């Protein structure tokens, strides 16, 4: 079944109690504009708004297929079977993504130099299905523009 918000949360982040130790895995809140900065930071090798946030080595390690390289294993996502640190990884091209528990789906195509994200409220599998249905179309648009 679908992941559900806790019964005491109405979907408005302003109603949450202040904490110095948030639950990022199940409790992060973002906007499309804020998450776009995260995607750009990864595409720019760790730079955000012209400032170094992560080393380029850290970004590369996060996007590397550590589960395959170190453990000879596969991730839980058969469409992105590799896994690094926070990113599931395609093993044939430099594409990474990470479906959220509530359906959000960011991905980066590092070779093409773009990132995309869907923010929705549904099951994680719906975000994966949307990426699979639309990523090819986005790739074609990017490739056509680059060919001009």
Buried (B, 14 or more C-beta within 10 A) or exposed (E): EEEEEEEEEEEEEEEEEEEEEEEEEEEEEBEEEEBBBBBBBBBBBBBBEEEEBBEEEEBBEBBBBBBBEEEEEBBEBEBBBBBBEEBBBBEEEEBBBBBBEBBBBBBBBBEBEBBBBBBEEBBBEBBBBBBEEEBEEBBEEBEEEEEE
